[in-house]
């Protein structure tokens, strides 16, 4: 049995609480915003619909394409529907309640978190279902969780367990906190020897499940893992591991290990292999309870011009659609010491650099505002506050020009900006995306 995907009935609390972000005041905390906007609310500034290039913004400034974000949100909604998947996008990518609300409005089951702080942000903005893709053994965080679950009977929380000791710590902390409801857990199957977290063998998983059964404060509701950690990943190895995960769920179900659960959660799916997840999860056999096939991809919301541009499954299944890179970092040429070298006023404080350097894409003239491709302009390095640029002869790059750069790795792009202009193709800023890292 496949469980029905939720509708946008879950989006209302998040959308309502997110609306309060418009009341925040613009001040020195937020990079690049117009100095003359000091004291305005974010909502009032958005209503002015200023132009990113002529409306008083200072460089460097990170912008998100309004059209590309909307396109990407819609694409994963239709992809999940087409493949019968529930969807809990990983919120660590953006840590933006506004984007979470958009995902929930498009049918997301809930939002995935990695650490307790993220879950607290989610709850502050009305997220009703949280999947924590980690084993939670912090006693303070578990006490907070117990309080949240007691205060809100509709709040659904699921997290990994991957060790007997972890189960013991969870049970002790929840018991000490006086938990009134059991915490739902899924056994994490490790992706292979030398991979990241997760019980390494099916026997290890069974031992963890036995520990959960003996714990009064936990309830086993499924199995999960992360196929992105499969060693030497290729389609065959990833699918083989996913079939192990499905077989583990079926074996646990046959053994009656999900007694007391209302549905069986089977979860995987980062941003690189969700096509394999969709294929293998389509093979999940009939189980004794409805199955929630839970995908957790997160980077899709902004996509990128580097790492995920090359890794996205849509490269393998182009008939399913295409994600669009939504980030563009604008910086100004502040030094042109030689014909072959220039420096921009953005650096490691502003741009992701852990996987790839920014990519120069367009030049906006500081003289007349005309825009041309950044042909012959190459980013070669980043300092804390400077971008090193190599220029070919004849590029015509001048001090004062703006250079628009594509970025790689959304997770380390969002985290450098607390308030990001959402910009239409003509440069009109329609909103500001708040992040909480």
Secondary structure, 3 states (H helix, E strand, C coil): CECCCCCHHHHHHHHHHHHHHHHCECCCCCCCCCHHHCCCEHHHHHHCCCECCCCCCCCCEEEEEHHHHHHHHHHHHHHHHHCCCEECCECCCCCCHHHHHHHHHCCCCCEEECCHHHHHHHHHCCCCEEEEEEECCCHHHHHHHHHHHHHCCCCEEEEEECCHHHHHHHHHHHHHCCCCCCEEEEEEECCCCCCCCCECCHHHHHHHHHHHHHCCCEEEEEEECCHHHCCCCCHHHHHHHHHHHHHHHHHHHHCCCCCCCCEEEEEECCCCCHHHHHHHHCCCCCCCCEEEEEECCCHHHCCCCCHHHHHCHHHCCHHHCCCCCCEEEEEEEEEEEECCEEEECCCCCCCCCCCCCCEEEEEECCCCCCEEECCCEEEEEECCCCEEEEECCCCCCCCCCEEEEECCCCHHHHCCCCEEEEECCCCEEEEEEECCC
